[in-house]
Amino acid sequence: MLKVLKLKKAIYVIILGILALVAAQIMSENKVDGSNFILGASGVFFIIGALMFLYPILFAKKLDNEEENVELKPVGKEVAEDS
């Protein structure tokens, strides 16, 4: 599912956000200058990761217009139609 929806990059960005958050907490405990900058960068990584998770949902297309069930497909992937 992660490969189909191309969510690997979003996971990597969230992991970077977690690592930056941990680094900011360590820096603030040791009273190192720049911990606020790293904390801000962590927040930016979390926001970007959340938007990347929402991208397949916002830009997906319905497979069939006639059916009541709604299944979404990623924009870049084509579905083979049966004749």
TORPA-4810 file (N, C-alpha, C, O; in nm, 3 decimals):
<nodes>
NODE_1_0.082_-0.119_0.000_0.000_0.000_0.000_0.087_0.126_0.000_0.053_0.224_-0.066_M
NODE_2_0.197_0.124_0.073_0.284_0.241_0.077_0.349_0.266_-0.059_0.368_0.381_-0.099_L
NODE_3_0.384_0.157_-0.130_0.443_0.174_-0.262_0.341_0.223_-0.363_0.372_0.309_-0.446_K
NODE_4_0.219_0.171_-0.357_0.116_0.208_-0.453_0.080_0.356_-0.439_0.068_0.426_-0.540_V
NODE_5_0.064_0.402_-0.318_0.026_0.541_-0.296_0.146_0.635_-0.286_0.128_0.756_-0.270_L
NODE_6_0.266_0.582_-0.296_0.390_0.660_-0.292_0.401_0.740_-0.163_0.420_0.862_-0.165_K
NODE_7_0.390_0.670_-0.050_0.396_0.735_0.080_0.530_0.717_0.149_0.546_0.760_0.264_L
NODE_8_0.627_0.655_0.083_0.758_0.634_0.146_0.826_0.766_0.181_0.886_0.779_0.287_K
NODE_9_0.815_0.863_0.091_0.878_0.993_0.116_0.814_1.060_0.238_0.884_1.124_0.316_K
NODE_10_0.684_1.046_0.253_0.615_1.105_0.367_0.663_1.043_0.497_0.680_1.112_0.597_A
NODE_11_0.685_0.913_0.495_0.736_0.846_0.616_0.876_0.894_0.649_0.908_0.916_0.766_I
NODE_12_0.960_0.912_0.547_1.095_0.962_0.571_1.093_1.104_0.629_1.174_1.136_0.717_Y
NODE_13_1.003_1.187_0.583_0.993_1.324_0.634_0.944_1.323_0.778_0.993_1.402_0.860_V
NODE_14_0.849_1.237_0.811_0.802_1.226_0.950_0.914_1.178_1.041_0.928_1.227_1.153_I
NODE_15_0.994_1.082_0.994_1.107_1.032_1.073_1.209_1.144_1.095_1.264_1.157_1.204_I
NODE_16_1.234_1.226_0.991_1.323_1.341_1.009_1.267_1.438_1.112_1.343_1.495_1.191_L
NODE_17_1.136_1.456_1.113_1.074_1.543_1.213_1.092_1.491_1.354_1.117_1.567_1.446_G
NODE_18_1.078_1.360_1.370_1.098_1.299_1.503_1.242_1.314_1.547_1.269_1.348_1.663_I
NODE_19_1.336_1.289_1.456_1.478_1.304_1.491_1.514_1.448_1.525_1.591_1.473_1.618_L
NODE_20_1.457_1.542_1.450_1.482_1.683_1.481_1.420_1.722_1.614_1.478_1.803_1.687_A
NODE_21_1.304_1.666_1.647_1.242_1.694_1.777_1.327_1.642_1.891_1.347_1.711_1.991_L
NODE_22_1.379_1.522_1.877_1.466_1.465_1.980_1.593_1.549_1.994_1.638_1.576_2.105_V
NODE_23_1.651_1.590_1.880_1.772_1.673_1.885_1.744_1.807_1.952_1.827_1.857_2.028_A
NODE_24_1.627_1.866_1.924_1.593_1.994_1.986_1.576_1.980_2.137_1.616_2.068_2.213_A
NODE_25_1.516_1.869_2.180_1.499_1.848_2.325_1.633_1.828_2.394_1.655_1.878_2.504_Q
NODE_26_1.722_1.755_2.330_1.856_1.734_2.387_1.932_1.866_2.392_1.999_1.896_2.491_I
NODE_27_1.920_1.944_2.285_1.989_2.074_2.281_1.934_2.169_2.388_2.011_2.243_2.449_M
NODE_28_1.803_2.169_2.411_1.746_2.258_2.511_1.783_2.215_2.653_1.799_2.299_2.741_S
NODE_29_1.795_2.084_2.675_1.838_2.036_2.807_1.982_2.078_2.837_2.015_2.108_2.951_E
NODE_30_2.066_2.080_2.734_2.206_2.119_2.751_2.229_2.268_2.731_2.342_2.314_2.730_N
NODE_31_2.119_2.343_2.715_2.123_2.488_2.697_2.214_2.530_2.582_2.299_2.618_2.597_K
NODE_32_2.195_2.467_2.467_2.271_2.498_2.346_2.190_2.595_2.263_2.069_2.579_2.246_V
NODE_33_2.259_2.697_2.209_2.190_2.792_2.122_2.146_2.723_1.994_2.215_2.634_1.944_D
NODE_34_2.033_2.763_1.942_1.983_2.707_1.817_1.882_2.597_1.836_1.835_2.539_1.737_G
NODE_35_1.846_2.566_1.959_1.748_2.459_1.980_1.611_2.500_1.929_1.533_2.416_1.883_S
NODE_36_1.580_2.630_1.937_1.450_2.677_1.886_1.443_2.662_1.734_1.337_2.630_1.681_N
NODE_37_1.553_2.685_1.665_1.557_2.668_1.520_1.533_2.522_1.482_1.457_2.493_1.389_F
NODE_38_1.597_2.430_1.553_1.579_2.288_1.525_1.436_2.245_1.558_1.379_2.162_1.488_I
NODE_39_1.378_2.302_1.663_1.239_2.272_1.697_1.144_2.321_1.588_1.047_2.254_1.554_L
NODE_40_1.173_2.438_1.533_1.093_2.490_1.421_1.107_2.403_1.297_1.009_2.379_1.227_G
NODE_41_1.229_2.356_1.270_1.252_2.268_1.156_1.175_2.137_1.175_1.121_2.081_1.079_A
NODE_42_1.169_2.088_1.297_1.093_1.967_1.327_0.945_1.988_1.295_0.882_1.900_1.235_S
NODE_43_0.891_2.100_1.334_0.752_2.131_1.304_0.726_2.139_1.154_0.623_2.092_1.106_G
NODE_44_0.820_2.198_1.080_0.806_2.206_0.935_0.807_2.067_0.874_0.729_2.038_0.784_V
NODE_45_0.895_1.979_0.922_0.899_1.841_0.871_0.767_1.769_0.898_0.719_1.695_0.813_F
NODE_46_0.709_1.790_1.017_0.581_1.726_1.048_0.469_1.777_0.958_0.386_1.699_0.912_F
NODE_47_0.466_1.907_0.932_0.362_1.964_0.846_0.376_1.913_0.703_0.277_1.875_0.641_I
NODE_48_0.498_1.911_0.652_0.521_1.862_0.516_0.485_1.714_0.506_0.424_1.672_0.408_I
NODE_49_0.522_1.635_0.606_0.488_1.494_0.606_0.337_1.471_0.609_0.287_1.383_0.540_G
NODE_50_0.266_1.550_0.687_0.120_1.537_0.693_0.056_1.572_0.560_-0.038_1.505_0.516_A
NODE_51_0.106_1.676_0.494_0.053_1.714_0.363_0.083_1.608_0.258_0.003_1.584_0.168_L
NODE_52_0.200_1.544_0.270_0.234_1.437_0.176_0.145_1.314_0.198_0.117_1.242_0.102_M
NODE_53_0.102_1.290_0.321_0.007_1.181_0.347_-0.131_1.212_0.288_-0.201_1.121_0.244_F
NODE_54_-0.169_1.340_0.285_-0.300_1.378_0.233_-0.304_1.386_0.081_-0.412_1.381_0.023_L
NODE_55_-0.190_1.399_0.016_-0.185_1.418_-0.129_-0.260_1.310_-0.207_-0.338_1.346_-0.296_Y
NODE_56_-0.241_1.179_-0.180_-0.314_1.079_-0.259_-0.466_1.087_-0.240_-0.541_1.054_-0.331_P
NODE_57_-0.510_1.130_-0.125_-0.654_1.140_-0.099_-0.714_1.259_-0.174_-0.822_1.249_-0.232_I
NODE_58_-0.643_1.370_-0.172_-0.696_1.491_-0.234_-0.698_1.485_-0.386_-0.787_1.542_-0.449_L
NODE_59_-0.600_1.416_-0.446_-0.588_1.416_-0.591_-0.616_1.279_-0.653_-0.564_1.248_-0.760_F
NODE_60_-0.697_1.198_-0.587_-0.733_1.066_-0.640_-0.857_1.078_-0.729_-0.934_1.174_-0.718_A
NODE_61_-0.874_0.979_-0.816_-0.989_0.975_-0.905_-1.074_0.853_-0.870_-1.023_0.752_-0.824_K
NODE_62_-1.205_0.865_-0.893_-1.293_0.750_-0.873_-1.271_0.650_-0.985_-1.248_0.689_-1.100_K
NODE_63_-1.278_0.520_-0.953_-1.259_0.418_-1.054_-1.379_0.408_-1.146_-1.364_0.417_-1.268_L
NODE_64_-1.498_0.388_-1.092_-1.619_0.376_-1.172_-1.722_0.475_-1.122_-1.742_0.490_-1.001_D
NODE_65_-1.786_0.544_-1.213_-1.887_0.643_-1.174_-2.023_0.581_-1.145_-2.105_0.642_-1.078_N
NODE_66_-2.048_0.459_-1.195_-2.180_0.398_-1.181_-2.200_0.329_-1.046_-2.313_0.324_-0.997_E
NODE_67_-2.096_0.279_-0.987_-2.110_0.200_-0.865_-2.131_0.288_-0.743_-2.094_0.406_-0.741_E
NODE_68_-2.191_0.227_-0.640_-2.209_0.298_-0.514_-2.082_0.296_-0.430_-2.054_0.390_-0.357_E
NODE_69_-2.005_0.187_-0.441_-1.880_0.177_-0.367_-1.777_0.269_-0.431_-1.765_0.276_-0.553_N
NODE_70_-1.703_0.339_-0.346_-1.603_0.432_-0.396_-1.465_0.377_-0.362_-1.432_0.357_-0.245_V
NODE_71_-1.388_0.352_-0.465_-1.248_0.313_-0.448_-1.164_0.416_-0.521_-1.193_0.449_-0.637_E
NODE_72_-1.062_0.465_-0.456_-0.979_0.568_-0.516_-0.851_0.507_-0.570_-0.795_0.414_-0.511_L
NODE_73_-0.805_0.559_-0.681_-0.677_0.516_-0.737_-0.584_0.636_-0.739_-0.630_0.749_-0.752_K
NODE_74_-0.454_0.614_-0.725_-0.360_0.725_-0.735_-0.365_0.787_-0.874_-0.400_0.719_-0.971_P
NODE_75_-0.332_0.913_-0.884_-0.342_0.986_-1.009_-0.250_0.926_-1.115_-0.290_0.914_-1.231_V
NODE_76_-0.128_0.890_-1.078_-0.030_0.846_-1.176_-0.048_0.706_-1.226_0.017_0.669_-1.324_G
NODE_77_-0.134_0.626_-1.165_-0.147_0.486_-1.202_-0.272_0.464_-1.286_-0.381_0.507_-1.248_K
NODE_78_-0.258_0.398_-1.399_-0.371_0.370_-1.487_-0.428_0.233_-1.453_-0.354_0.140_-1.420_E
NODE_79_-0.560_0.219_-1.462_-0.627_0.093_-1.436_-0.666_0.032_-1.570_-0.725_0.099_-1.654_V
NODE_80_-0.634_-0.096_-1.589_-0.669_-0.164_-1.714_-0.818_-0.195_-1.713_-0.870_-0.252_-1.617_A
NODE_81_-0.886_-0.157_-1.820_-1.029_-0.181_-1.829_-1.056_-0.306_-1.908_-0.989_-0.332_-2.008_E
NODE_82_-1.154_-0.386_-1.863_-1.193_-0.508_-1.934_-1.295_-0.474_-2.041_-1.385_-0.394_-2.018_D
NODE_83_-1.281_-0.536_-2.158_-1.375_-0.509_-2.268_-1.488_-0.607_-2.269_-1.576_-0.599_-2.355_S
</nodes>
